[in-house]
Amino acid sequence: MNQSSSISVPQAGQNSKQSGHFLGVYIFRLHSGHRYILSHVFQGGEYVKPLPRVEEKWNFSPLCKEPIKILWIMMFESHMNPKINVLTIAKRIYSNRLVIASLGNVSCRETEKSIAITPSGIDYEDLTIDDIVTISYDGKVIEGAHAPSSETPMHALVYREREDINGVVHTHSLYASAFSVVNKEIPVDMVEVAAHVGGRVPVAPYRLPGTEELGREALSVLKERSACILQNHGVLAIGDTLEKAYKAAAIVEIAARIHILGSLIGTPSEIPIEDVQKLRAMYFK
């Protein structure tokens, strides 16, 4: 490792608090097969600075057995800077193939006056903390070197209209997008859909991307749901935390895939409405 840094990568289970800092570690597996580590230092949950990049063969087995996906090793306080939350979820939707390149977007309520959001046109694979943009509730840039996501009008509208929402995830996942182009709801074939989405995944009518009108159509069907399909577009998920919004988006894609695969075998059976209501009462918040 680079000897210029006084902070070393901790072993699994080891206390990562060193000299008042918390260490976060990204692990990548590049197309070349070489592993790559990029570390950041946090203090009290706040981003401080990146450590020097280390590009060398490294034994990651103490941290994880098979570092194929992008992982976020939580070695610091759970209460993180909203920009770190956005970067973390952006990397996760990319690693789980809910998006490709720079498609889709992620945002998090930052303060009563600002939102942290992914930038426009930067691939998730290359995204860093410095690329995350801070915008106002009317979509104007407060801080950041890049233009915010092209879907900023939709994100900003959600936060203005829904004070209970603190995280928004928009994906272009494959199987859910298949439902979007045929304008069909995703049925409640799986208990997870009732528990974490709230019922059938509705379809918001098509509106031009990058417009506030798209957000209004989405909000109209999200009154009792945590996710919806955007017709001819993709998926929009919301939550009182960004983690919950991500979870809803991921479940929508899983549900779409299972329904399509199940339909190739036979006729999927939907969960009875009374059980959907019970599952909502038990889990859906």
C-alpha positions in Angstrom: 0.0 0.0 0.0 1.0 3.6 -0.4 3.1 4.4 2.6 2.1 8.1 2.4 -1.1 7.3 4.3 -1.0 6.7 8.0 -4.4 4.9 7.9 -4.3 1.2 6.9 -7.2 -1.0 5.6 -8.7 -2.7 8.7 -9.4 -6.4 8.8 -12.9 -7.7 8.9 -14.4 -7.2 12.4 -11.6 -4.8 13.4 -12.5 -1.5 14.9 -12.1 1.1 12.1 -12.0 4.1 14.3 -8.5 5.6 14.2 -7.5 9.0 15.5 -11.0 10.1 15.5 -11.5 9.1 11.8 -13.8 6.6 10.3 -12.6 4.7 7.2 -14.8 3.8 4.3 -13.5 1.5 1.6 -14.7 0.9 -2.0 -13.7 -2.4 -3.6 -13.8 -2.7 -7.3 -13.1 -5.5 -9.7 -12.1 -4.0 -13.0 -12.6 -5.5 -16.5 -9.0 -6.4 -16.5 -9.5 -8.6 -13.5 -7.2 -6.5 -11.3 -8.5 -5.3 -8.1 -8.5 -1.6 -7.1 -9.1 0.1 -3.8 -10.3 3.6 -3.3 -10.6 4.9 0.3 -12.1 7.9 1.9 -11.7 9.3 5.4 -14.7 10.5 7.3 -14.9 12.3 10.6 -18.1 12.3 12.6 -19.9 11.1 9.4 -18.6 14.0 7.4 -16.5 13.5 4.3 -13.0 14.8 4.9 -10.7 13.8 2.0 -9.8 10.9 -0.3 -6.8 8.8 0.5 -4.3 8.2 -2.3 -5.5 5.6 -4.8 -3.8 2.3 -4.7 -3.6 0.4 -8.0 -1.9 -2.9 -7.3 -2.7 -6.5 -6.7 -4.1 -6.8 -3.2 -5.5 -9.6 -1.1 -9.1 -8.6 -0.3 -10.0 -11.9 1.3 -10.1 -10.5 4.9 -12.9 -8.1 3.7 -14.9 -10.3 1.3 -14.4 -13.6 -0.4 -15.5 -12.6 -3.9 -15.3 -8.9 -4.6 -17.0 -9.0 -8.0 -19.5 -6.3 -7.3 -18.9 -2.8 -6.1 -19.1 -3.0 -2.3 -19.5 -0.3 0.3 -17.9 -1.5 3.5 -19.7 0.3 6.3 -16.9 1.1 8.8 -18.2 4.4 10.0 -21.2 6.0 11.6 -24.5 5.1 10.0 -25.5 8.7 9.9 -23.7 9.8 6.8 -23.4 12.9 4.7 -26.3 12.9 2.2 -23.7 13.1 -0.7 -22.1 9.9 0.5 -25.6 8.3 0.7 -26.2 9.3 -2.9 -22.8 8.1 -4.1 -23.3 4.8 -2.2 -26.7 4.1 -3.7 -25.6 5.2 -7.2 -22.8 2.7 -7.1 -25.2 0.0 -5.9 -27.8 0.5 -8.6 -25.0 0.3 -11.1 -23.4 -2.9 -9.6 -26.8 -4.6 -9.4 -27.5 -3.7 -13.1 -30.5 -1.5 -12.5 -28.9 1.0 -14.7 -26.1 1.2 -17.3 -23.6 4.0 -18.1 -25.1 7.2 -16.7 -28.8 6.4 -17.1 -31.1 6.8 -14.2 -30.5 9.1 -11.2 -30.4 9.2 -7.4 -31.1 12.0 -4.9 -31.4 12.6 -1.2 -32.9 15.3 0.9 -29.9 17.2 2.3 -31.3 20.0 4.4 -34.6 21.9 4.5 -33.3 24.0 1.6 -31.2 21.6 -0.4 -31.0 18.2 -2.2 -28.0 16.1 -3.1 -28.3 14.6 -6.6 -26.2 12.7 -9.1 -24.8 14.7 -12.0 -25.8 14.6 -15.6 -23.8 12.5 -18.1 -21.2 10.9 -15.8 -21.0 7.1 -15.8 -21.6 5.5 -12.5 -18.4 3.5 -12.8 -16.4 6.8 -12.8 -18.6 8.7 -10.2 -16.9 10.1 -7.1 -18.0 12.1 -4.1 -16.9 15.3 -5.8 -19.3 14.7 -8.7 -22.4 14.8 -6.5 -24.3 18.1 -7.0 -26.2 20.1 -4.4 -29.4 21.8 -5.7 -32.1 23.9 -4.2 -35.8 22.9 -4.1 -36.4 24.8 -7.4 -33.6 22.8 -9.1 -30.9 25.5 -9.1 -27.3 24.5 -8.5 -26.0 25.5 -5.0 -22.7 23.5 -5.1 -21.0 21.3 -7.7 -18.8 21.2 -10.7 -21.3 19.6 -13.0 -24.9 20.0 -14.2 -27.3 18.1 -12.0 -29.3 15.1 -13.4 -31.6 15.9 -16.4 -34.4 14.6 -14.2 -33.9 17.3 -11.6 -37.4 18.8 -12.2 -38.9 15.4 -11.2 -36.8 15.0 -8.1 -37.2 18.5 -6.9 -41.0 18.3 -7.3 -41.1 15.1 -5.2 -39.3 16.8 -2.3 -41.5 19.9 -2.5 -44.8 17.9 -2.6 -43.9 15.1 -0.2 -42.3 16.2 3.0 -42.2 12.6 4.2 -39.8 11.6 1.4 -36.1 11.8 1.9 -34.7 9.6 -1.0 -35.5 9.1 -4.7 -34.2 6.5 -7.0 -34.9 6.4 -10.8 -33.7 3.3 -12.7 -34.0 1.9 -16.2 -33.9 -1.7 -15.2 -34.5 -4.3 -17.9 -37.5 -6.3 -16.9 -39.4 -3.4 -15.3 -38.8 -1.4 -18.4 -40.4 -4.2 -20.4 -43.6 -3.6 -18.4 -43.3 0.1 -19.1 -43.3 -0.3 -22.9 -46.5 -2.4 -22.8 -48.1 -0.1 -20.2 -48.9 -2.8 -17.7 -48.8 -2.9 -13.9 -46.6 -5.4 -12.2 -48.9 -7.8 -10.2 -48.3 -8.8 -6.6 -47.0 -12.3 -7.2 -44.4 -12.0 -4.4 -44.9 -11.0 -0.8 -42.0 -8.5 -1.1 -44.1 -6.4 -3.5 -46.9 -6.0 -1.0 -44.6 -5.5 2.0 -42.2 -3.0 0.5 -44.0 -1.4 -2.5 -47.5 -1.5 -1.0 -49.3 -3.4 -3.7 -49.4 -3.7 -7.5 -46.8 -1.5 -9.1 -48.8 1.2 -11.0 -47.9 2.9 -14.3 -47.6 6.6 -14.5 -48.7 7.9 -18.0 -45.9 8.9 -20.4 -44.6 12.5 -20.2 -41.5 13.9 -21.7 -38.3 13.1 -19.7 -36.7 15.9 -17.8 -40.0 17.7 -17.1 -42.0 18.5 -14.0 -45.0 17.0 -15.7 -43.3 13.6 -15.5 -43.0 14.0 -11.7 -46.6 15.1 -11.3 -47.8 12.0 -13.2 -45.6 9.8 -11.0 -46.8 11.4 -7.7 -50.4 10.9 -8.8 -49.9 7.1 -8.6 -47.4 7.0 -5.7 -49.9 8.1 -3.0 -50.0 4.6 -1.5 -47.0 3.1 -3.1 -43.2 3.4 -2.8 -42.5 2.8 -6.5 -44.1 3.1 -9.9 -43.4 2.4 -13.5 -42.9 5.4 -15.8 -44.5 4.5 -19.1 -42.0 4.0 -21.9 -39.2 5.1 -19.5 -38.3 3.1 -16.4 -38.9 3.0 -12.6 -39.3 5.7 -10.0 -38.9 4.7 -6.3 -39.3 6.9 -3.2 -38.8 6.4 0.5 -38.4 8.1 3.9 -34.8 7.1 3.6 -32.7 6.7 0.4 -32.0 3.1 1.4 -35.8 2.3 1.3 -36.1 4.0 -2.1 -33.3 1.8 -3.4 -34.9 -1.3 -1.9 -38.3 -0.6 -3.6 -36.6 -0.1 -7.0 -34.7 -3.3 -6.6 -37.8 -5.2 -5.6 -39.8 -3.8 -8.6 -37.1 -5.2 -10.9 -37.1 -8.6 -9.2 -40.9 -8.8 -9.3 -41.0 -7.9 -13.0 -38.4 -10.6 -13.8 -40.1 -13.3 -11.8 -43.5 -12.5 -13.4 -42.1 -12.7 -16.9 -40.2 -15.9 -16.2 -43.2 -17.4 -14.4 -45.4 -16.6 -17.3 -43.1 -18.7 -19.5 -43.8 -21.7 -17.3 -47.5 -21.2 -16.5 -49.9 -18.6 -15.2 -48.5 -16.7 -12.1 -51.0 -16.5 -9.2 -51.4 -13.1 -7.6 -51.6 -12.8 -3.8 -55.2 -12.3 -2.6 -56.0 -8.7 -1.9 -56.9 -9.4 1.8 -53.4 -10.7 2.3 -51.8 -7.8 0.4 -53.6 -5.5 2.9 -52.3 -7.6 5.9 -48.8 -7.4 4.5 -49.1 -3.7 4.0 -50.2 -3.3 7.6 -47.3 -5.4 8.9 -44.4 -4.0 6.9 -45.3 -1.1 4.6 -44.4 2.3 6.2 
